[in-house]
Amino acid sequence: MNDYIFDTGSELGHHHLDHLGRLLDTPTTWRLERLGLTPDQRCLELGAGSGSIANWLAARTREVVAVDIDTTQLYDVAPGVHVIKHDLRDGLPVDGPFDLIHARLLLLHLPEREQILQRLVTALAPGGHLILGDITDRPLELLAVPEPADRDLWEKIQHLSHHVVSPARGVSWTWARETAERMTAAGLVDVDVMDYSQTAAGGTDGCLLHRNLNQQAEPLLLAAGATADELARYRELMLDPRFRAWFYQLLYTSARKPG
């Protein structure tokens, strides 16, 4: 089975995207700015989510095609943003060339990621940039817990989430580290990687996102061996300011098509 675990069209999905935006939009836009955006560029934004990055790009470039498998949250887009509901596993919904193609937290979820990467390279204009941001398998190190038993609980839920539930749905936690090599093999040049992470405390966006994803994945986690009491305690921890841990490591990999 390789269906996406989370329902971004739901109320939980709306909050999911809000948390991600507050956590990652700043490093994302910083990374995009370094590519040297110009007003004549045509952009492809994949896995557009709430449209925050598509809107940001639209203020700086000529056109943005925003694609998502669920466009429920793409209801407030800027002029110049064209929304398309589409499953990327079925190919690209529009023809290139594009001067910039961006995707954040998308390809790690898709088992067809290598074929999709090849399609994205083909769709780039000569001199165009491909930039992909995905999270890695680096363990989410605990820094503080309210009770000693909470450490074991955290480690159990993280193990079930990352080593049982998500791999069964086609998620690759190694893809982010492989992207640079894949881009080079596809003929792209000027490959560059940025590493970003931060700590999260109970009640902040990092932990609220953990809580949200845990709620969305509850049936799968219960089937994988978690108990209802364990999930309830985990969600309490994500609200407790005495809890602190490292959040996910995000790797942003960019490269340019020769020409």
matplotlib code that plots the C-alpha trace (Angstrom):
import matplotlib.pyplot as plt

x = [0.0, 1.3, -1.6, -0.7, -1.2, -2.5, -5.7, -4.8, -8.4, -9.7, -9.7, -6.7, -5.1, -5.7, -3.9, -1.2, -0.4, -0.5, 2.1, 4.3, 4.1, 5.1, 7.9, 9.4, 8.3, 11.1, 13.9, 12.1, 11.8, 15.4, 16.6, 14.5, 15.8, 19.3, 18.5, 18.1, 14.4, 13.4, 10.1, 10.1, 10.3, 7.7, 7.5, 6.0, 5.1, 4.4, 2.5, 1.4, -0.6, -2.0, -0.4, 1.9, 5.0, 3.1, 1.8, 5.3, 6.7, 3.9, 4.9, 8.4, 7.9, 5.7, 3.6, 3.2, 1.5, 0.5, -0.3, -1.6, -3.5, -6.0, -6.6, -9.1, -6.7, -5.7, -8.7, -6.8, -4.2, -2.5, -2.9, -0.6, -1.1, -2.8, -4.2, -4.4, -5.7, -3.5, -1.7, 1.9, 2.3, 0.2, 2.8, 3.0, -0.4, 1.1, 4.0, 7.3, 9.6, 9.8, 12.5, 12.0, 10.5, 10.0, 8.6, 8.7, 8.0, 6.6, 8.9, 9.7, 6.0, 5.9, 7.4, 7.8, 10.1, 13.0, 10.8, 9.2, 12.6, 13.4, 10.2, 11.0, 14.5, 12.9, 10.4, 13.2, 14.2, 17.9, 19.4, 16.4, 16.6, 15.1, 14.8, 13.6, 13.1, 12.6, 13.2, 15.7, 15.9, 18.0, 16.7, 14.6, 16.8, 15.1, 16.3, 13.8, 10.8, 8.5, 8.7, 11.4, 8.8, 8.0, 11.3, 10.4, 6.9, 8.5, 10.9, 8.1, 5.8, 8.7, 9.7, 6.2, 5.7, 8.9, 9.8, 6.5, 3.6, 5.3, 7.5, 4.4, 2.9, 5.9, 7.7, 11.5, 13.4, 16.7, 15.5, 16.6, 20.2, 20.1, 18.7, 22.0, 23.4, 20.2, 20.2, 23.8, 23.1, 20.2, 22.6, 22.0, 24.9, 25.7, 24.2, 23.9, 22.4, 21.1, 20.6, 17.9, 16.6, 15.4, 14.2, 10.6, 9.0, 5.5, 2.9, 5.0, 4.4, 6.9, 5.2, 1.7, 2.6, 3.7, 0.4, -1.6, 0.1, -0.3, -4.0, -4.3, -2.4, -4.2, -5.8, -2.5, -0.6, -3.1, -2.8, 1.0, 1.0, 0.4, -2.3, -5.0, -3.5, -0.1, -1.4, -3.3, -0.1, 1.9, -0.5, -0.4, 3.4, 3.1, 1.3, 3.6, 6.3, 8.5, 9.0, 11.7, 13.3, 14.9, 12.5, 13.0, 16.1, 15.2, 17.6, 17.0, 18.8, 19.0, 20.6, 20.6, 19.9, 22.9, 22.2]
y = [0.0, 3.5, 5.8, 9.1, 8.6, 12.1, 13.8, 17.4, 18.2, 17.6, 20.0, 18.2, 18.5, 22.3, 22.6, 20.2, 22.6, 25.6, 24.1, 23.1, 26.6, 28.3, 25.8, 25.6, 28.6, 30.8, 28.4, 27.5, 31.1, 31.8, 28.9, 29.9, 33.5, 32.2, 30.8, 34.3, 34.6, 37.0, 38.5, 36.5, 33.0, 30.3, 28.1, 24.7, 24.2, 20.6, 19.4, 23.0, 22.4, 25.7, 27.7, 29.8, 29.1, 29.4, 32.8, 33.9, 32.8, 34.6, 37.9, 37.5, 35.6, 35.6, 32.5, 29.7, 26.4, 25.0, 21.2, 19.0, 15.8, 17.6, 21.3, 21.8, 24.2, 26.1, 28.5, 31.8, 32.0, 35.1, 36.4, 34.5, 31.2, 28.5, 25.6, 22.1, 19.0, 16.1, 13.0, 13.4, 9.6, 9.9, 12.3, 16.1, 17.8, 20.5, 20.8, 22.6, 24.2, 25.6, 27.9, 26.7, 23.5, 23.2, 20.4, 20.2, 17.0, 15.3, 12.8, 11.0, 9.9, 8.6, 5.2, 6.4, 9.2, 8.3, 8.2, 11.5, 13.1, 12.2, 13.8, 17.0, 17.2, 16.9, 19.6, 22.1, 24.9, 25.1, 26.9, 26.1, 25.0, 22.0, 22.3, 19.5, 19.6, 16.3, 15.2, 12.6, 9.5, 11.3, 10.2, 12.9, 13.2, 13.9, 16.8, 16.8, 14.8, 15.3, 11.7, 9.0, 6.7, 9.3, 8.6, 4.9, 6.1, 8.6, 6.1, 3.5, 5.9, 7.2, 3.6, 2.6, 5.8, 5.8, 2.1, 0.3, 2.6, 4.9, 2.4, 0.2, 3.3, 3.8, 6.5, 6.6, 8.2, 7.9, 9.7, 13.2, 12.0, 10.3, 13.3, 15.0, 11.9, 11.3, 14.8, 14.5, 11.1, 12.9, 15.4, 18.4, 20.6, 23.0, 20.6, 22.1, 20.9, 23.0, 21.3, 22.8, 21.8, 23.2, 22.1, 21.7, 22.1, 21.0, 23.4, 24.9, 24.2, 21.3, 19.4, 20.4, 19.0, 15.7, 15.6, 16.3, 13.6, 11.2, 11.9, 11.4, 8.1, 6.7, 3.7, 2.7, 3.2, 1.1, -1.6, -1.5, -2.1, 1.2, 1.3, 4.0, 5.0, 5.4, 7.6, 9.7, 10.2, 11.0, 13.7, 15.1, 15.3, 17.3, 20.0, 20.0, 22.7, 20.5, 18.3, 19.2, 17.3, 18.0, 18.3, 16.7, 17.4, 19.0, 18.7, 21.1, 20.0, 22.2, 21.8, 23.5, 22.1, 22.9, 25.4]
z = [0.0, -0.9, -0.2, 1.6, 5.3, 6.0, 4.9, 4.1, 3.1, 6.7, 9.6, 11.1, 7.6, 7.7, 11.0, 9.7, 6.9, 9.1, 11.5, 8.6, 7.2, 10.4, 10.9, 7.4, 5.2, 6.4, 5.6, 2.3, 1.1, 2.2, 0.1, -2.9, -2.8, -3.0, -6.5, -7.9, -8.8, -11.6, -12.7, -16.1, -14.6, -14.9, -11.7, -10.9, -7.2, -6.4, -3.3, -2.9, 0.3, 1.6, -1.2, 1.0, -1.1, -4.4, -3.3, -2.2, -5.6, -7.5, -5.9, -7.4, -10.7, -13.9, -13.3, -10.8, -11.5, -8.1, -8.1, -5.3, -5.1, -2.8, -3.5, -0.7, 1.1, -2.1, -1.8, -1.3, -4.0, -5.4, -9.0, -11.2, -9.4, -11.4, -9.3, -10.7, -8.8, -9.9, -8.7, -9.7, -10.0, -13.2, -14.8, -14.9, -15.5, -17.7, -20.1, -19.4, -19.6, -16.1, -14.8, -11.3, -10.0, -6.2, -4.0, -0.2, 1.8, -1.3, -3.0, 0.2, 0.3, -3.3, -4.2, -7.8, -6.7, -9.0, -12.1, -11.0, -10.6, -14.2, -15.4, -13.4, -14.9, -18.4, -17.6, -16.6, -19.0, -19.8, -16.9, -14.7, -11.1, -9.4, -5.6, -3.4, 0.4, 2.3, 5.9, 6.9, 9.1, 11.8, 15.2, 16.9, 20.0, 23.3, 25.4, 28.3, 29.5, 32.4, 33.6, 33.0, 31.5, 28.8, 27.2, 26.5, 25.2, 22.9, 21.5, 21.0, 19.1, 17.0, 16.1, 15.1, 13.1, 11.2, 11.0, 10.8, 9.6, 7.2, 5.3, 4.7, 2.9, 0.6, 2.6, 2.2, 5.1, 3.2, 0.0, 1.3, 1.6, -1.8, -3.7, -4.5, -6.0, -8.0, -9.4, -10.5, -12.2, -14.0, -15.6, -13.3, -12.2, -9.4, -6.9, -3.4, -0.1, 2.9, 6.3, 8.6, 11.9, 15.2, 18.7, 19.6, 23.0, 24.1, 22.9, 20.0, 16.3, 16.2, 18.9, 17.8, 14.4, 16.0, 17.9, 14.8, 12.7, 15.6, 15.6, 11.8, 11.9, 15.0, 13.3, 11.7, 15.0, 16.9, 14.3, 14.6, 18.4, 20.1, 22.8, 23.2, 26.6, 25.0, 22.3, 24.8, 26.9, 23.8, 22.9, 26.4, 26.1, 22.9, 24.9, 27.9, 27.9, 30.0, 27.0, 24.5, 21.5, 18.2, 15.3, 12.0, 9.9, 6.6, 3.7, 0.8, -2.4, -5.4, -8.8, -12.3, -15.7, -18.0, -20.8]

ax = plt.figure().add_subplot(projection="3d")
ax.plot(x, y, z, "-o")
ax.set_aspect("equal")
plt.show()
